[in-house]
Amino acid sequence: MNNNETVPTVDVEKGQPENELSRAAATNVAQWEISKRPTTSDRVRLAFLYVLQFTGVGASIAAIVLIWYYMGWEFGLPSLLITLAAVFIASGWWRWWYIALVTAPRDIKALGRYIKLLRLVKRHAKNNATIGDVFSEYVSKQPEKTCLVCEGRSWTFREVNDYANRLANVFHSHGYKNGDVVGLLQENRPEFVATWLGLSKLGVIVPLINHNLRKNALMHSVTVANCNALIYAEALAEAVTEIADTLPSSVALYQVNEAVQKPVLANAKDLTTLMQSASKELSTSGIKKPNHHDKLIYIYTSGTTGLPKAAVITHSRYIFITAAISLVAGFRSDDVFYTPLPLYHTAGGMMSIGQALLFGATVVTRKKFSASQFFADCQKYNCTIAQYIGEMARYILATPVSATDKAHKVRLIFGNGLRPQIWPQFVERFNIPRVAEFYGATEGNANIVNIDNTVGAIGFVSRIIPVVYPISIIRADPATGYSEPLRDKNGLCQLCKPNEPGLFIGKIIPNNPSRAFLGYVDKGATEKKIVRDIFRKGDAAFLSGDLLVADERGNLFFKDRTGDTYRWKGENVSTSEVEAEVSNAVGYRDTVVYGVEVPNLEGRAGMAAILDPDRQVNLEQFARTIKDTLPSYARPQFVRLLSKVDMTGTFKLKKLDLQVEGFDPNTIEDALYYLTPKGQYEPLTPEVYAQIQRGELRL
């Protein structure tokens, strides 16, 4: 579409079309876009257009009357119809009707599925159903059906339930009850799912902690959730040892070993041995059953600032998110799902695992993603649906052509971040009939799905009935990294036009499970994600922190992250957290961290600009330190040693300036370094830069 073309858009709140100034004269001043404030010359021109409008209408009416009177209705009626058609075309309404017509099949299909979703959610709410309740139904119906598979080991629905019950009985006997919090630090494996499922039967809330975290970040994740206990895997005992002395004494430790009667950390309990003697039947004595709206798990998200925040997931929200992707994308209970994603994230731990717990499907996972084994695994386990994130898709596409590329039964892939630049090549090479690209924040309510295979789209907003699912794109201030909405003279937000990037928001309706925003354990962090007075005084919306753009037909496309967060290796990275660790590692020097774009790579690579005019920073020591304090995806890929800092501008503006300058040694005078695959920082020369630009050097 030509960006200069005037296209009717739809006001989310009023449901009315709004047009440019040139069409306001042909319709109504009230349709004039709110952000276009008329000048004196605009008013004069508009008045002149109205004079022409009324003069032309008057002349047209007079001509039709004369034709009808002197030549009869045979000529008068066609003249009237032609005139009405001309007015209809000139007004721009024909374009709205055209868009409504071509998008109607998509919107009607989505509406039908959305109604099914709301009915299912309402039924579970009426029954006060928990995840354990729904799962138990499938255990009764299909106890010997395979539920979870991980690297060759299969667990039936009965086996998962038995493990969950034994674990629940152990913790019940230790005095844990409804409302207590027990953190879980474990790699991808069936026990991970069975553990939080078992604790949920007691009403215990389970924070799902990223097993890549170390030291400060790990400590924060345990304490911010107010954990009463921590369950950790034997393989992660060293990470727990690093924080054991600083953990509150009230936090009990439970170690899960690969076998019984094996050594555990000091003061820790041997959970594997304790479970061996526990009953497979869940004790009902003294257990307060959780309800539909109780907290189930915490899933950590970096949000826009600070250390990881614990997002609240209730039983009702887990059901909604899992059912939403299932019904809207068209999953079936006989599907076999493949996900190599971390189970502590929403994507793998809810959207895929939830298909087994809530719909009785089979889910295949593995401890670590392998590009070369992705479709080989799908073939091996007869998977029909596979999950991805954009970075994974690129790695898979980069593997050598193999016989397994198309020798599989995958009928649909779903995920987020599949770049439009590789989308067609990916589906062609691997023979993928459908792609269900989705968008959604763990804690947010602005969740959407691509249901019609539109390349690059992450979902859509209806141009016909936008009020059914009230999500919007509002204008934002570029000076703040698009993190702050732009407001009109009345203090209200402004809708973006088609092809204009803006902040993606979801209207908050507290009693509606699809529109509620439960936020974080930290109430202050919750408030920062809410924007108020959007389209009328007093309303509120969830602020996604992402820039999106909508085309003329309402298809939505992801543009970028806003503010101080960037995405790398499929993870959201908080610049403030990385800045703190980098500053500590270089003797508390002034540090700025930001994301920079790298050709042919998804997201942004981290870059740290450190004030070091005397070149005193020891990069060898720095590399060793951040390896211990930051997960791999959060470590800066580039380092810039600044000779000076411009103190005339604000900190944010300086960060934006540095981000724009990037990492080009041909234009930057400061010393530049890049992180090698060996974990060392070496000089970023023009030759190395050229290799990165051509994609010959992997970051």
N, C-alpha and C positions, 0 to 999 in steps of 0.2 A: 504494500500500500504506500502511496506517496504521502510523505509526512505533511505536505502542505494541503492535502485534501481534507475538506471539512466533513466530519463524520459525526452523526448523532451519537451521544453517549447516554447512559441511564443513571440518574441520581439514585443511589442505593436506598436512601430514606424515602424519597417522594415517588420513585418509580416513574418520573417524567423525563422526556427527552430534553437535552439542553444543547443549544447550537452556538456557533460563532456569531460575531457581531453582524456579519453580512446576512445571516439568516434571521437574526432577531427582528430585523425590519419586516421580514415576510411572515413572522409569526407573532411573538410577544416579547416585550422587554423582560418579562419575568424569567424567560428562558436563557437570558444572557448569562454566560458563565460568571460565577461569583468573583473570580479572581481578576476579571477584566474591569477595572474601574474606569468609567467614561470621563474623558477630558471634555473641555468646552467644544473643541473641534469635533469630537466624537458625537456630542449631542446635536450639533448643527447638522452633521452628516446624517445622523439617524433621523432627525426631523425631516430632512430633505427626502430621505428614502420613504418615509411615511407618506409624504405628499405625493410622491410618484406612485406609491402603492395604491392609495385611495383614488388617485386620478385614473390609474390604469384599471382598477376594479370598476370604477364608475363607467369608464368608456366601454369596458367589456360587457357590462350589464346592458348598457344602452344599445350596443350592437346586437346582442342576442335578442332583445325585445323587438328591435326593428326587423330582424330577419324572421323571427317567429310571426310577427304581425303581417308582413308583406308576402312571405314565402311559405308560411304554414309550418306545422310541426315537423314535417318531413325534413326540413332544413334547420329548423330551430333547435330540435332535440339534439342532433349531432353537434351543432355549434356549442350547446350547453355542455355536453359531455367532453368535447375537446377542451373547452375552457377549464372545466373542473380538473381534467387530467393535467393541464398545463400548470394550474395552481398547485396541485398535489406534488408535481415534480419540482417546481420552483421552491416549494416550502422545505424540501429535504426529507419529508416524511416517507417517501418511497424507499429511501435507503434503510430506514429503521425497519420497515416491513420486510425488505429483502433479507436483512440480517436475521430477523426473527424467523423467517421461513427456512433459511439454510441451517440455522442452529436448533430448530425445534426438535428434530429427531434425537440429538444429543441431550438436550435439556429434559425431554420427556422420559428418556431412558434413565437418566440420573435421578429425576424426581421419583420415579417408581421405585428405584433401589433405595433412595433415601427414606421413603415412606416405610419400606420393609425394615430398614434399620431402626427407625423410631418405634415401630411396633415391637420388634424384638427387645429393644432396650426397655420399653414400657412393661413388657411382660416380666422381664427379670426383676425390674424394680418392684412390681406388684407382688412377686413371690419372695422379695427380700433375699434374692439369690446372691451368693458369694462365688468366687472362682472355685473354691473347693466343692461347693454344692453342684455346680454345673459339671465339673470334672467327674465327680462321683457317679453321675448319671451314665457317663460313657464307660466308666469302669464296670458298671453293672451290665451294660448292653454288650460291650465288646472287650472283655477282660484280657483276652489273649491276642488282640490286635496290636501290632507294633505301634508304639507311641513315639518313642525317641530313639534315634540312631546316632552314634558318635564313633567314627573311625572303626567301624566293624562290630561294635558292641550294640546290640539291640535291647531295648527295654519295652516290655509290654505295658499296657495301661495298668494292669494289676501290679506289676513290679514297681512302677513309679509310685503308685498309691501306697504300696507296702512300705517303701522307703520313707515316704512322707509321713506316714502314720507312726513308724518307729521313731523317727526324729522328733515328731510332735510329742510323743509320750515321754521321751527323755527330757525335753525342755519343760514339759508340764510338771514332771516329777521334781525338777530343779526350781520350781516356783515361778516360772515365766507365765505371764497372763496377758489378757486383752489390753492393748495399749503399750506394752513394752516394745523396745526397739533392739533388734539383733542384726548387726551388720554382717554382710556376706562378701568374702573376698576369695574368689575361686575362678579358675579358668573355665572355658566352655566344656561342659560335660553334662550328662543327664542328672547327676547328683545336684548340680547347681539349681536346676528347675525343681527337682523333688524337695530340695531343702527349703526354699522360700514357700513352696506350696504347702509343705507340712507345717511350717511356722504360722502360715496364714490361717490354718484351721484353729489355732489358739487365739487368733486375733492379734498376733505379734506382727509388728511392722518390720519389714526387712529392707534396709538400704542396700542396693546392689552396687558395690564399690568397684570402680575400674581397677583391675588387677595390674595395670601398668604403672599406677601411681606409687611414688616413693616419698618417704620422709615428710616434709611439711604438708604436701598435698594429701597424702594418705592420712596423716594425723588429722588434718582439717576435716576430711570426709567422715571420719569416725566421730569426731566431737561435735561437728555442726548438726549431725542427726541425733545427738543425745543418746548414743548407743549404750545399752545396758550390757551388751556382750558383743563379741566378734567371732564369727566362724571363719576360719581360713584354711586353705589347702596346704598340705605338707610342702608342696613346691614353692609356696610363698612365705614360708616360715622366716626366711632371712629378712624379707621386707617388714614383717611384723616385729622382728627382733630390733630393727632400727628405731622403732617408735615405742617399744614396750615400756621403757623407763619413763617416758613422758605421758603415757596414757593415764587417764584418771584411774585411781585404784578401784573404782566401782565397775569398771569394764572387765567382765569375765572373758577369758579366752578359751575357745574350743578349736582343737586342731583335728582336721580330717586327714587321716593317713590312708595309704594304699592297702594296708593290711592291719590286722588287729595287733595289739600289744607291741606297738612300735614306740620309740621315744618321742616325746613332745617337748615343747618349750617349757621352761620353768614357769610355774603358776598356771599353766594351761591344762585343760582337761582333754582326755583321749576320747573324742566323740565317736570314732569308729568302733572302739571296743564297747563303749556304753550302748551303742545302738544294737550291737549283736544280740544282747539279751532282752531288748525291748520288744513289746508285743506289736504285731502287725495290725491289730485292731485298735482303732483310736479310742482312748478312754474318754468317757463322757462325764465322768464325775468331776465336779468342780470347775468345768470349763465354761466360760461365758462365750457363747457363740457370737462371732462377728456379724455385722449386718451389711447390707448392700452398699451403704455409703461410708463405711469405715475405711480408714487408711489401710492400704495393702502393702505397697512397696514405695521406696524412694528411688528415683532415677536421677543421677547427677547430670547436670548440664552447666556449661561454663557461662551461659547467658551472655551478657554484654560486658560485664566487668567482674573482677574479683576471682577468688578461688571457686572451685566447683560448688554449685548450689544444689541442694536436695529438693527436687521437684516432687510434689505429692501426687501419688497415683492411688486412687481409691478402687475398690472392687468395681464400682459403677463405671469409672473412667477406663479401667482396663477392658471391661466388656465393650464399652463404646468404641475405643480405638481399634480393638481386634475385630469387632463385628463390622466396623465401618469399612476397613480395607477389604474384608472378606466379601461383603455384600456388594459394595460399589465396584470393586474390581472383578467380581464374578468368580470367586473361589468355590470349590466343592469339597465336601467332606471326604471324598475318595481320592483327593489330590495327595501327592507326596511332595512335601516342601523341602527345599534345600537352602540352608542359610549358613555361610561361614562367618557371619558377622558376630561381634561380641554379644553375649547374652545379657550383659549389664546395660545395654542400650535399648531404647524403645524399639528400634527397627527389628533387631533379632529377637530380643527378649519378650516382646509383646506381639508385634505384627506377625511373626512366624510361629514362635512357641505358642502363642494364643490360639492358633488354628488347631493345635492338638488338644489344648485344655478346654476350649469352648465349643469346638466343632468336631472333635473326634478324628482329626486327620493325623497323618504321620509326618514327623519333622526330622530331617537329617541335618546334623551339624558337624563341625569339626573344630579342633582346638585353635587352629590357625589357618587363615586364608591362603590358598595356593592357586595362583592363576592357571598353571598348567594342569591342575587336577580338577578345576571347576566343573567342566562338562564331562570329564571322565567320571567324577563322582556322581553326577546327574545320571549318567548312563548306568553306572554300577548299581545304584539304588532305585532305578526306575522312577526318578523324580519327574513330576509334571509341571511344577512351578519352582522357580529359582529366584533368590533375592540378591540384589546387588547394591552397591553405591558407586558413584561415578568413577572414582579412582580405580576401583576393582575392574570395572568394565574396560578401562583403558589398558590395564595390565593384561587382562584376558585377551584382548584384541592384539596385543603385541606378541603373544606366544606364537611359535611356529604352527603352521597349518597341520592339523592332526585328523586322524580318522574319527576321533570322537566329536569333532566339531558339530556334526549333524547327526551322529548316531545316538540320539537321545530322544526322550519323549516329552521334552519341555514344551508346553503349549503357551506359556506365559512367563515373563519375568517382571518383577516389580521391585521398585526401589526409588532412590532419588539421586540425582546428579549425573545422569547419562547425558553427556554433552551433545548438543545438536550436530556438532561437527563429526562425531563418530557414530551417531545413532543409526543412520542407514547402513553403514558398513557392518556394524555389529549384528543387526538383525538379519542381514543378508548372509553373512559368513556362517552364522550359527543357526540359521533357519528358525528364527523366533517369530511365531505368528502375531503375538501381541506384547506390547510393552505398557505396563501400568505404572507410569512415573507418578510419584506422589510427593506432596509437600506437607510438612507439619512439624510443629515444635512439641517436644515431650510434654511441656507444661501448658502449651497454648491451646486455643480453640479455633485457630485459623488453619484447618486441615482440608486439603483438596487432593483430587486424584484425576489423572488423565484417563478417560475411559474410551477414547475414540482413536487412539494411535496417532494423534497429532504430533509430529516430530518436534521435540524440544519443549513441548508444553508440560507444565507440572500440574495442570488442572485447568479449571475455567470458572468464570462467574457468569451466570445467565444474563443475557441482555433482555430477555423477556420478563422474567420474574426474579429479579435479583434479591428481593426481600425474603425469599424462601430460605436462603443461606446467606445471612448478612456479613459478607466479607468485603473489604474495600481496599483500594490503593489511594493513599493520600499524599499530597505534596509535602516535600521535606526540604530542609535547609542544607544546601551543599557545604556551607561554611562549617557545619558541625559534623561533617561526614555523613550527612543525610540521617542523622540520629534524632533530630528534633523536627516535629511537624511545623509546616508553615501555616499561619492562621490569618484570617481576614480581619477586617476592622471590627467585627463583632466577637472576635476571639474564637471563632470556629474553624475547623479544618476544611481543606479544599480537596475535592476529588481530582485525581489525575485524568487527563484525556487519554484516548487510545495512543499507545506507543510512547507515553510519557512515564518514565520510571518514578516510583514513589514507595513510601513505606506501606507494607502490607499489614493490615489490622483485621481483627475479628471482634465483632460486637459482643459484649458480655451480657448474658442473660442468666443470672445466678441459678434459677430453678430448672434450666434446660440443660440436660447432660451434654448436648453438642455445643452449647454456647457458654458454659460455665468456665471460669478460670480459677483453678484451685491454688495456683502459685507454688511457693516454696515453703520449706520449714521456717526460713528466715522471713519474717513479715515485711521487714524493710526492703528486702530484695524483691518481694512480691509487688510492692507498691510501685517500684521503679519500672515494672513492665506494664503498667496500666496508664493509658492516656485518656484524659477526660475532656468533656465538652467537645465532642467530635462534630456532630451535625446539629445538635441542639444542646442547650445547657443541661447538665446533669447526666448525660449518657456517658458510657465508658466502653473502652475496647482494649483488647490485648494487643500490645505492641510487639510484633514479631522480631523486629531488629533486622529484617531483610528488605532489600530493594527488589521489587517485582515490577513487571510491565505487562499490560494487557493489550492485545491487539483488538481490531475492530469487532471480531466475533466473540470476544470475551475470553479467549485462550490466554492463560497466564504463563509468563516466562520468568525464571529467576535471573536476576542481574548480579547481585553482590550482597555481602554482609555489610552492615552499617556500623558506625562507631568504632569501638575498640576491639572488636572480635573479628578474627579471620578464620578460614577453614583450610585445613591441610591434612592430607592423608585420611580424609573422611572424618576428621575430628574438629570440633570448634576449639579454637585456642584463644584464651583470654590474654590480651597484651599486658594488662596490669599485673597478672600473676607472673608472667615470664619476665617482665621488667624487674620485679622484686628479686627474683632468683638471679638474674644476670647482674643486677647492681650489687647484690651480696657477693657474688663470685669475683667481682673486679674491684673490691674494696669500697663499695658504696658510692661509686662514681655515678654521675648523671647519665641516665640511660633512657633511650626511647626504643620501643619495640613496635613493629608494624608488619603488615603483610604486603608482599610485592608479587606481581604477576610474573609467571614464568611461561614462556611459549610452550604450548602443547601439554600443559599440566593443569589439572583441576585445582580450584581454590587459589590460595596465595601462600607462598613460602615465607617463613618467618625471617625477619631481618632485624638485627640489633645495632643501633647506632650508639656508640659509647664515647663520652667525652674523655679524650686521652691525648692532650696536646704534646705531652712529653714522651709518648710511646712507652708507658710503663706497664701496660697490660700484658701479662704472660698468657698467650693464647693456648699453650699446651696445658697449663694448669686450668685455664678457663674451660677447655673442652672436657677435661676429666671431671670438673666440678658439676657442670650442667648435666653430664651423663648420669650423675648420682641423684640429681635433684629434679630433673624434668623427664617426662616420658619422651620417647623418640620423636613423636610428631610435634612436640612443643619446642624442641631445640632449634635455635636460630640457624637457618641454612646459610645466611650471610651475616657478616659482621663488618661494620663501618666504624673506623676509629676517627672520631671527629677532632679536628684541630681547634674548632671554636663552635660556640652555639650562639645563634642570633637571638638575643634577649629582648628584641623589640616587639616581637610578636607573641601571641599566646602559645602555650604548650601544644595545644591541639593543632593550631595552624602550622607550627613547626613540624609536627608529626606528618601532617598532610603534605607539606613541602618535601620532606624526605621521602615519603612514599612515592610521590610523583617522580622524583629523581631516580628512584630505583637502584640498580646495582651495576650500572654501566661504567666500567673503568675508563672508557674513552671520554667521558664527560665529567666524571667526579674526581676531584683532586685528592680527597681523603684516601687513606689506605683501605683497601677492600680485601675481604677474605671469604672463602666459601668452605662449607663443611664437606669433607670427602667421605666416601663410603666407609673409610676406616675410622671415622670419628675424629679426624684432625682438621684444624683450620689451616688452609694454605692460601697464598696470595691469589687473588682473583685478577689474573692478567687479561689483556684483550683477547689473547688466544683462547683461554679457558672460557671467557664470556661468549666467544663465538661458538664454541662447542656446545655450551648450554643453550644458546639461541637455536642451534640446529637440532637439538635433542640428542646429541651424541654423548653427552655426559649426564648420567642419571643422578638425581638428587634424592 
